[in-house]
């Protein structure tokens, strides 16, 4: 029997190795549920600036926040809805002053289901607008349908041909629904 020998602490060795290889998790892909004991960290890579018409892809835009940053408006076209669970978030960083911000589905088969909660500028109340069965486009015009600094839109690909939508925003004048059926 050896004297003065103590077995190595395997857990400590693994922790030390992972710390030394800090970039190990940066490009790891998981399949299935993931639990983080220290929280998930998001940074500048989670933000995408939209300054022109954009066709979104799941690889470049899913799970990210698109900052709407052009006063003359822009159209964002979502990927075809197939039930991926992917989420697309939009934040109005620049109030639209001409044209509109539009968020639309990829094809005439896709629709949106959900609501828009709109803060009324004339008092301390809100208007709630529901999608119609054929809603496929969100139009934020900078006044009555939103598109004002601070507005938020979240869409999730929940099923084949269906996006769930929730809009929280403010509007001016006589508030109106931002939803329509415009994709053919």
Backbone bond lengths (Angstrom), bond angles and torsions (degrees), N, CA, C in turn:
res aa  C-N    CA-C-N  psi(-1)  N-CA   C-N-CA  omega(-1)  CA-C   N-CA-C  phi
1 X - - - 1.444 - - 1.510 109.42 -
2 X 1.300 113.74 134.42 1.452 120.30 -178.89 1.516 109.56 -78.91
3 X 1.311 115.96 139.25 1.456 118.06 176.50 1.527 108.78 -100.49
4 X 1.298 115.91 147.38 1.462 121.00 178.61 1.528 113.59 77.00
5 X 1.323 117.72 5.36 1.468 120.52 179.92 1.523 110.09 -91.49
6 X 1.341 116.35 132.61 1.459 119.78 171.00 1.530 107.14 -128.23
7 X 1.303 116.86 137.10 1.467 120.15 -177.15 1.532 110.14 -63.65
8 X 1.325 117.58 149.91 1.464 120.25 179.72 1.533 110.75 -67.25
9 X 1.316 114.90 146.97 1.463 120.97 176.39 1.524 106.84 -83.41
10 X 1.333 116.22 100.24 1.461 121.68 -174.90 1.526 110.91 -60.78
11 X 1.322 117.45 -44.62 1.467 120.60 -179.09 1.528 110.61 -60.16
12 X 1.320 117.37 -42.84 1.465 121.04 178.98 1.526 110.40 -63.74
13 X 1.328 117.45 -40.17 1.466 121.42 179.43 1.527 110.33 -63.61
14 X 1.327 117.84 -42.53 1.463 121.46 178.66 1.520 110.32 -64.16
15 X 1.350 117.92 -45.70 1.468 120.98 178.30 1.518 111.14 -58.72
16 X 1.336 117.55 -45.05 1.458 122.29 -179.56 1.535 110.12 -61.72
17 X 1.327 117.17 -41.99 1.458 121.22 -179.84 1.522 110.74 -64.49
18 X 1.340 117.20 -43.14 1.458 119.91 179.75 1.519 111.62 -65.68
19 X 1.309 118.16 -37.94 1.464 121.37 177.67 1.522 109.93 -65.44
20 X 1.326 116.93 -42.19 1.461 120.44 179.61 1.526 111.08 -65.53
21 X 1.292 117.35 -29.50 1.460 122.38 179.10 1.529 108.39 -107.91
22 X 1.312 115.97 55.98 1.457 123.28 -173.70 1.511 114.65 -54.93
23 X 1.316 117.67 -23.54 1.451 119.19 -179.01 1.522 112.14 -88.24
24 X 1.299 118.31 5.83 1.452 122.85 -177.06 1.526 111.82 -55.99
25 X 1.313 118.75 -42.65 1.456 122.31 -175.99 1.526 112.76 -83.51
26 X 1.306 118.77 -14.35 1.457 121.54 -173.32 1.519 112.73 -61.09
27 X 1.298 118.44 -30.64 1.456 119.49 -177.95 1.525 111.90 -122.95
28 X 1.318 116.81 27.55 1.453 121.41 179.89 1.525 109.95 -90.50
29 X 1.321 117.21 137.19 1.456 122.74 177.29 1.517 108.51 -110.02
30 X 1.334 116.12 133.90 1.451 121.96 -179.60 1.520 109.81 -112.42
31 X 1.296 116.33 148.97 1.452 122.01 172.75 1.520 106.47 -121.52
32 X 1.315 116.84 118.94 1.460 120.57 -177.43 1.509 110.98 109.13
33 X 1.323 117.60 -176.57 1.465 120.61 -176.91 1.523 112.64 -68.58
34 X 1.309 115.62 146.16 1.456 122.37 178.68 1.521 107.51 -127.02
35 X 1.320 117.53 134.13 1.457 122.61 177.71 1.517 108.24 -116.32
36 X 1.321 115.53 134.14 1.455 120.72 176.42 1.509 108.49 -115.52
37 X 1.324 116.85 125.98 1.463 120.10 179.28 1.518 111.92 -84.56
38 X 1.323 117.16 -14.36 1.461 120.37 -179.08 1.523 112.20 -115.60
39 X 1.341 118.64 7.74 1.451 121.88 179.88 1.508 111.35 87.35
40 X 1.325 115.55 158.15 1.458 120.94 177.52 1.514 108.32 -93.74
41 X 1.284 116.04 142.34 1.459 121.71 -177.56 1.513 109.03 -106.48
42 X 1.313 116.69 130.24 1.451 120.46 174.62 1.517 107.38 -120.81
43 X 1.280 115.68 151.47 1.458 119.76 -177.71 1.506 110.86 -143.36
44 X 1.311 116.22 -154.71 1.453 121.14 -175.88 1.520 112.36 -61.51
45 X 1.332 118.64 -24.31 1.459 120.66 178.17 1.521 112.15 -69.04
46 X 1.328 117.87 -15.80 1.457 120.09 -179.17 1.532 111.82 -86.72
47 X 1.327 117.77 -1.21 1.460 122.51 -179.51 1.524 110.26 -112.34
48 X 1.340 116.10 135.95 1.463 122.03 178.00 1.521 107.17 -125.29
49 X 1.316 117.56 123.83 1.461 121.41 178.89 1.529 109.28 -85.77
50 X 1.341 116.32 125.06 1.463 122.02 178.05 1.525 107.29 -103.29
51 X 1.327 115.97 115.42 1.468 121.11 -179.93 1.528 112.17 -124.97
52 X 1.337 117.10 4.11 1.468 122.48 178.94 1.523 107.50 -158.34
53 X 1.329 116.38 170.98 1.463 120.04 176.66 1.523 109.10 -54.42
54 X 1.344 116.58 136.42 1.467 121.60 -173.92 1.518 110.36 -140.01
55 X 1.331 115.84 133.51 1.461 121.45 170.45 1.515 106.54 -97.82
56 X 1.331 116.49 115.05 1.459 120.98 -176.30 1.531 111.29 -77.36
57 X 1.332 115.48 148.59 1.461 121.87 173.32 1.521 107.56 -125.40
58 X 1.318 116.39 154.02 1.462 118.53 178.94 1.522 110.32 -65.07
59 X 1.328 118.21 -37.03 1.465 120.77 -178.05 1.529 112.36 -64.63
60 X 1.306 117.22 -39.33 1.467 120.14 -174.93 1.519 114.19 -95.47
61 X 1.340 118.64 -19.35 1.462 119.48 -170.52 1.526 116.28 -127.27
62 X 1.328 119.12 -22.72 1.468 120.50 -177.67 1.521 110.07 -61.62
63 X 1.336 115.80 136.49 1.461 121.24 179.29 1.516 113.78 77.49
64 X 1.294 117.62 2.01 1.471 121.27 -179.10 1.526 109.52 -109.76
65 X 1.328 115.08 166.09 1.458 121.57 175.62 1.514 108.39 -106.21
66 X 1.330 115.61 124.21 1.456 121.45 176.43 1.525 108.06 -91.46
67 X 1.333 116.33 115.93 1.460 121.25 176.85 1.522 108.12 -86.62
68 X 1.326 115.96 116.03 1.466 120.92 178.53 1.521 107.68 -78.91
69 X 1.337 114.85 112.16 1.468 121.62 -167.26 1.514 114.72 -127.54
70 X 1.314 119.20 37.06 1.460 118.61 179.70 1.533 108.75 -141.62
71 X 1.324 116.46 117.10 1.463 121.35 -175.54 1.523 112.53 -62.08
72 X 1.332 117.52 -22.68 1.464 120.39 179.52 1.522 112.91 -87.67
73 X 1.336 117.53 6.07 1.455 121.52 174.80 1.520 113.51 84.45
74 X 1.323 115.66 165.76 1.463 123.03 178.87 1.518 108.19 -161.89
75 X 1.328 115.54 155.23 1.464 121.86 176.07 1.516 109.05 -109.27
76 X 1.333 116.46 129.31 1.469 122.70 176.19 1.521 107.62 -113.18
77 X 1.318 115.95 122.91 1.460 121.50 179.00 1.520 109.00 -103.58
78 X 1.329 115.94 123.69 1.464 122.50 -178.49 1.524 110.73 -75.27
79 X 1.339 117.73 158.23 1.472 119.96 170.93 1.535 109.35 -66.59
80 X 1.313 117.37 159.06 1.466 120.90 176.67 1.531 109.34 -58.48
81 X 1.333 116.30 136.11 1.465 121.38 -179.03 1.530 109.85 -76.48
82 X 1.337 115.49 125.85 1.470 119.69 -178.65 1.522 112.43 -136.53
83 X 1.337 117.51 6.41 1.457 120.76 179.23 1.512 114.13 86.22
84 X 1.332 117.60 28.65 1.472 121.61 -179.05 1.521 113.28 -73.06
85 X 1.329 117.28 -22.50 1.460 120.72 -173.81 1.519 112.52 85.17
86 X 1.324 117.84 -2.49 1.465 120.91 -179.47 1.525 110.83 -62.49
87 X 1.329 114.68 142.13 1.456 121.99 179.80 1.523 109.57 -113.68
88 X 1.334 115.40 139.16 1.464 122.72 178.05 1.522 106.79 -125.99
89 X 1.337 116.38 119.21 1.465 121.44 -178.55 1.524 109.22 -111.93
90 X 1.319 115.02 144.01 1.462 121.86 178.72 1.518 108.32 -127.93
91 X 1.324 115.89 141.80 1.461 122.31 177.77 1.519 107.61 -131.37
92 X 1.326 117.60 127.04 1.465 121.25 178.11 1.522 107.36 -79.14
93 X 1.331 115.71 103.83 1.461 121.58 179.73 1.525 110.95 -94.06
94 X 1.333 116.29 -24.13 1.465 121.81 176.99 1.525 107.51 -130.10
95 X 1.327 117.00 122.40 1.462 120.58 178.07 1.520 109.62 -60.23
96 X 1.328 116.45 131.78 1.464 120.39 177.99 1.529 107.99 -75.74
97 X 1.345 116.27 131.63 1.467 120.66 -177.48 1.517 112.93 -116.54
98 X 1.315 117.55 -15.26 1.465 120.80 173.48 1.528 107.40 -145.45
99 X 1.312 116.34 152.64 1.466 121.30 -173.33 1.525 108.59 60.75
100 X 1.334 118.63 -141.90 1.465 121.89 -177.73 1.521 110.15 -156.05
101 X 1.323 115.15 161.39 1.462 120.45 163.12 1.518 105.01 -88.61
102 X 1.331 116.77 130.71 1.457 120.85 176.16 1.517 108.93 -126.11
103 X 1.318 115.30 136.30 1.464 122.04 173.70 1.518 104.77 -122.37
104 X 1.325 115.28 120.22 1.461 118.80 -174.34 1.520 111.56 -133.85
105 X 1.338 115.24 158.01 1.459 121.06 177.71 1.527 109.54 -75.58
106 X 1.326 115.56 169.98 1.467 121.42 -174.81 1.520 114.09 -79.59
107 X 1.332 117.65 -26.06 1.461 119.19 -173.91 1.523 110.42 -153.61
108 X 1.323 116.27 170.57 1.460 121.86 -175.58 1.526 113.66 -69.20
109 X 1.325 118.80 -12.50 1.467 121.57 178.97 1.521 112.57 -85.12
110 X 1.328 117.94 -24.24 1.466 122.00 -177.09 1.529 110.85 -82.98
111 X 1.333 115.33 144.74 1.465 121.35 177.52 1.527 109.72 -135.83
112 X 1.320 115.03 173.28 1.464 123.13 176.75 1.524 108.50 -120.27
113 X 1.328 116.18 142.49 1.464 120.85 177.13 1.522 108.18 -132.85
114 X 1.332 117.01 124.34 1.455 120.01 179.05 1.514 111.72 160.07
115 X 1.340 115.02 -153.52 1.460 120.24 -174.77 1.528 111.87 -139.61
116 X 1.323 113.53 161.16 1.462 122.31 170.62 1.526 107.05 -121.27
117 X 1.323 116.51 126.29 1.461 122.27 174.89 1.524 106.07 -104.56
118 X 1.330 115.34 118.42 1.464 120.82 -172.64 1.524 109.97 -119.74
119 X 1.335 116.14 121.33 1.457 120.97 176.53 1.524 108.82 -73.85
120 X 1.328 115.87 128.20 1.460 121.29 -179.83 1.528 109.66 -83.23
121 X 1.320 116.78 134.38 1.463 120.32 -177.19 1.521 113.13 -78.78
122 X 1.336 118.21 -14.40 1.466 120.21 -175.44 1.525 113.74 -86.62
123 X 1.322 117.85 -19.13 1.458 120.98 -179.85 1.532 108.87 -157.61
124 X 1.285 116.87 -172.81 1.463 121.32 -179.16 1.527 111.25 -92.92
125 X 1.316 116.91 50.94 1.458 120.32 -179.83 1.524 109.43 -126.51
126 X 1.313 115.08 177.92 1.464 120.41 178.40 1.512 109.35 -137.56
127 X 1.309 115.81 151.76 1.458 122.27 172.29 1.517 107.15 -109.80
128 X 1.329 115.95 142.85 1.453 120.90 178.72 1.521 107.86 -119.18
129 X 1.329 115.18 127.37 1.460 121.29 -179.86 1.521 109.22 -117.31
130 X 1.335 116.09 132.95 1.456 121.77 177.80 1.522 109.86 -97.92
131 X 1.338 115.11 152.91 1.457 119.24 171.62 1.523 108.28 -70.54
132 X 1.322 116.19 156.80 1.464 122.18 169.87 1.524 106.95 -96.22
133 X 1.311 117.85 170.41 1.468 121.44 -177.39 1.523 112.71 -57.65
134 X 1.320 117.73 -31.03 1.466 120.96 -176.09 1.534 113.55 -102.81
135 X 1.341 118.26 8.40 1.472 120.14 -177.35 1.521 110.78 -59.47
136 X 1.333 115.03 130.07 1.467 119.93 179.90 1.525 112.69 -141.23
137 X 1.331 117.16 0.43 1.468 121.50 -176.00 1.523 109.79 -140.03
138 X 1.335 115.07 140.58 1.465 122.60 172.74 1.523 106.09 -112.94
139 X 1.329 117.18 126.60 1.461 121.37 178.36 1.523 108.55 -120.05
140 X 1.323 115.62 120.31 1.464 122.80 177.76 1.527 106.75 -110.97
141 X 1.338 116.73 109.28 1.468 120.88 -170.18 1.528 115.41 -97.29
142 X 1.324 117.80 2.35 1.464 120.19 179.81 1.513 113.49 88.40
143 X 1.331 116.83 -4.62 1.467 120.51 178.04 1.521 109.71 -138.00
144 X 1.336 117.98 -99.22 1.470 122.44 -169.44 1.524 115.20 -68.09
145 X 1.343 118.53 -26.07 1.476 120.23 -179.53 1.523 112.14 -108.62
146 X 1.309 118.43 11.21 1.469 121.74 177.51 1.517 112.60 100.06
147 X 1.331 115.92 -158.73 1.458 120.50 -175.88 1.514 111.48 93.16
148 X 1.334 115.55 21.61 1.461 122.87 -178.10 1.528 108.62 -102.26
149 X 1.316 116.46 144.81 1.460 122.25 179.91 1.523 111.77 -39.57
150 X 1.332 116.08 127.06 1.457 121.80 178.16 1.521 114.25 101.38
151 X 1.326 117.66 -11.92 1.461 120.61 179.42 1.528 111.51 -64.67
152 X 1.337 116.11 145.76 1.463 121.22 -178.37 1.517 110.26 -132.11
153 X 1.334 115.19 138.17 1.460 122.25 176.95 1.519 106.90 -130.43
154 X 1.325 116.31 132.72 1.468 120.00 175.55 1.516 108.53 -129.44
155 X 1.331 115.22 127.95 1.459 121.16 176.42 1.514 108.76 -123.64
156 X 1.340 115.85 142.89 1.458 120.64 176.84 1.525 108.57 -131.81
157 X 1.327 115.38 133.12 1.457 123.32 177.41 1.528 107.45 -76.20
158 X 1.348 116.99 96.86 1.469 120.70 -170.93 1.526 114.35 -100.09
159 X 1.323 118.09 -18.06 1.464 121.08 -179.07 1.526 108.40 -164.71
160 X 1.309 115.15 168.50 1.460 118.83 175.19 1.527 108.55 -57.05
161 X 1.305 116.63 124.49 1.468 124.79 178.22 1.525 115.35 69.80
162 X 1.351 119.14 15.31 1.481 119.93 -177.99 1.531 111.68 -137.23
163 X 1.332 114.90 127.76 1.464 122.95 168.97 1.521 108.52 -108.79
164 X 1.337 117.04 134.29 1.463 122.22 169.32 1.523 105.77 -82.66
165 X 1.321 118.58 139.46 1.459 121.69 -178.95 1.525 111.15 -133.52
166 X 1.331 115.14 140.21 1.457 122.48 172.39 1.519 107.13 -138.88
167 X 1.324 115.48 125.71 1.464 121.23 179.74 1.527 107.93 -120.02
168 X 1.326 116.74 132.06 1.462 123.63 172.39 1.524 106.10 -125.24
169 X 1.330 116.97 118.93 1.456 119.60 -175.07 1.518 110.95 -162.69
170 X 1.318 114.65 175.99 1.456 120.51 172.93 1.527 108.18 -117.08
171 X 1.328 115.27 161.44 1.457 121.29 178.93 1.527 108.32 -146.14
172 X 1.307 116.05 169.31 1.465 121.02 179.64 1.525 109.18 -123.62
173 X 1.333 115.63 165.34 1.459 119.92 179.11 1.517 110.82 69.88
174 X 1.309 116.73 -145.20 1.459 122.31 177.04 1.522 107.46 -89.22
175 X 1.330 115.85 104.14 1.457 121.32 -174.91 1.515 111.06 -59.38
176 X 1.343 115.50 143.99 1.463 121.00 -176.73 1.520 109.32 -138.82
177 X 1.311 116.04 162.20 1.458 120.12 179.64 1.525 111.26 -65.13
178 X 1.325 117.37 138.46 1.462 120.24 174.94 1.530 112.24 -87.28
179 X 1.359 117.61 -3.14 1.463 121.64 -174.19 1.528 111.73 -93.04
180 X 1.331 115.05 142.53 1.474 120.58 174.38 1.517 109.00 -155.45
181 X 1.325 115.23 172.08 1.464 122.22 174.10 1.521 105.98 -111.18
182 X 1.333 117.34 100.53 1.458 120.62 -173.67 1.528 113.80 -126.55
183 X 1.344 117.94 -10.36 1.464 120.81 -177.93 1.518 108.22 -89.41
184 X 1.331 115.96 130.05 1.475 118.62 179.63 1.510 110.97 -124.11
